Amino acid sequence: MVGAGIIGNILSVVGVVICNKYITEIDGFKYMIFLSFLHFTVTAIGTRILLYIGVYTYKPVVSINYLPVLWVSLGSLLSVAFMNLNLSHNNVGFYQLSKLACIPTTLFIQLIAYQERVSSVKVIYCTVMNCTVVNCTVVNCNVLFCTVL
């Protein structure tokens, strides 16, 4: 079941990126924030259907304080909206590289805002990943080569 979920996730993410790029380049669709709204609406309906048919169970938020959940939700919404804008103005390779660059940026923000430190293994991973992103950006290689690195 987990393998099917992973494969389904990869196929849906790749499919959404290809469809988004197609409708912006070929069809000339320019309303990326509205497109993000449509993505979240379809996702909400899809998750309700999966919940209804028993693929997973509902897990209520235990905390009385909903503010942390609100901040994460807002961050996710803005992230998707800006990534869709990024995709509409850039090629898929740059879009993928900028998504990768968000990981160390998020870790840095957590360090500054919440004084949360990460392990040395994660720092090494982010360093290697950043070097790869810089290399791919400077060399301007295609997406398939960059994803292998």
Secondary structure, 3 states (H helix, E strand, C coil): CHHHHHHHHHHHHHHHHHHHHHHHHCCCCCCHHHHHHHHHHHHHHHHHHHHHCCCCCCCCCCCCCCHHHHHHHHHHHHHHHHHHHHHHHCCHHHHHHHHHHHHHHHHHHHHHHHCCCCCHHHHHHHHHHHHHHHHHHHHCCCHHHHHHC
